[in-house]
Amino acid sequence: MFIEVSLPLPFRHNFYYRCSLFEFEQIQPGQRILVPFKNRKLTGYVVKKHSQINFPDSLGETEIKAVLDVLDGGSLVSPQQLRLAEWVADYYAPYSEADQEDPNGPLAGVTRAMRGGSWNGSYADWVRPTFRFHDVAETRSHGIGFRCARDL
């Protein structure tokens, strides 16, 4: 069982920690937890729970550090606040170097970067506004650019 955690560090990504089945069942998104980070202990917010993660070959499951403590009896952040934080992170998230040259992309001939948030995607991750993908510039769809405003 794994917990995705946002830490008060200058990184644009979250971190993953192991937890017991009991902790996994008790922990909720928006709850504060204490985790190890290098040689210190940090308080972070749970962003998401994962029953399993596909690890790259270079990283084994046992190398993921465990949660040290659950600090609150429940979530301190509402689901709406979590979605707002995700939207803010998406709004200010940087594009790759290639996408920064022309964030709208060319009108034809090559791919362009598109943000997620589509309601009609084949995968759950596509709904997240922070999801990025590339497609040919001529692609048109009623689902591209649409943002979900409530839980599915």
N, C-alpha and C positions, 0 to 999 in steps of 0.2 A: 504494500500500500504506500502511496506517495502523495505528498502535499506540495503544491506549487506555491511559493512564498515570495512576496514582494518585500525587499529589504531596503532600509534607508541608506542606500549606497549609490554612487554616481554611475550606475549601469542601466542600460535600456532593456534589460531582460530580467526575468524572474529566476529563482533558484528552486531546486527540487530537494526534498528531504524525505527520508523513510519514516514510517510510523507503524505502530502496532495496529492490529485489526480493531482493538478496543478504541484507541485514539482516533483511528480513521472514522469510526462510526460516530464519535462524539464531536469531532472538529467540524466547524462550518466555515464557509467563505466569509471573510470579514473579521474572523477571530484572530486575536494576537497569540503568537507562539514565540517561544525562546528557542533559538537555533545556534549551532556553532558556525562560525565563519572565520577561517584561518585560525588565529590564536585568540579570538575573543568570542563573546556571546552577544548575539543581537536579537532584538525584538522585531518581528516581522508580522505582516498580515497575510493570512491565508487567502490566496486568490482562487485556487481551484483544487479539487481532489481528483486523484488518478488511481484507479485500481491496478493499472499496469502501465509501464512506459517502455517503448522500444529503444533500448540503449544502443549506441554505436559500438562496434566491436572493440574499440579502444577503452571503453568504460564499462566496468562490470557493476551489477546491481549492488554488490557489497561495498563498493567505493562511495556510494551515496550515504552521506551522514544522516544520523537519526535526529528527530526532533527531541529537544531537551526537556521542554515543559510546555504545557498548555496554560496560558496566563489568565484566560477569562472563561466564565461559564457559558458564554454564548457570543454571538457575533456582535461587534460594536458598530458595524457598518451595514446599512440596509442593502438589499439587492439593487435598488435604484442608484444608490451612491456608488456601488461597485461598477455598474454599467456606465455611470457618469465618469468615473476615474478611467475606465477603459477607453471611453470616447475621447477624453482629454489626451490620454497617452497616444491614441491613434492620430488625433489632430496635429500634435506636435512631433510625431515620430518622423525621423528622417527617411528620405528615400535613398536608394543606392546612388553611387557616383554617377552612373549612366543615366538614372532617372532624374538627377538634379539638373542635368544639362537642359532638359525640356520635360518638365513634370507632366505636361499634357500628352506627351508622346507625339510621334509623327502622325500625319493624317493617313498614310498608307505605306504598305510595303514591309514593315517590320513590327515587332511587338511593342506594346506599351504596358506600363505598370498600372494595375487597377487595385483599388482597395476592396476589402471584403465588405460584408454587411448585406449580402444578397439573401433574400428569403427563400429562393428557389434552388439553392445549391444541393449537390449530391452528398455533401459531407457536413457534419455539424460545425466543424471549424470554419467553414466558409461564411457562416453567419456572423462570426466575430468581426467587428469593424477593424481590428488590427491585422486581419489576414491580408496578405498581399499575394498577387499572382500576375502573370503576364499572359497576354493573348494578342492575336493579330490586331492591328489598329482598326481594321474594318469591322470588327465584331460589334454587333448591336444586340441588345437583349433588354427586355422590360425589367429584368431582375438586377442588372448592373447599376450600381449606385444607390439602390434602395436600402435604407437602413431600418433595422428592426428596433422598435421602441419598447418591447416588452418580452418577458421570458417566453420561450416556446415550450 
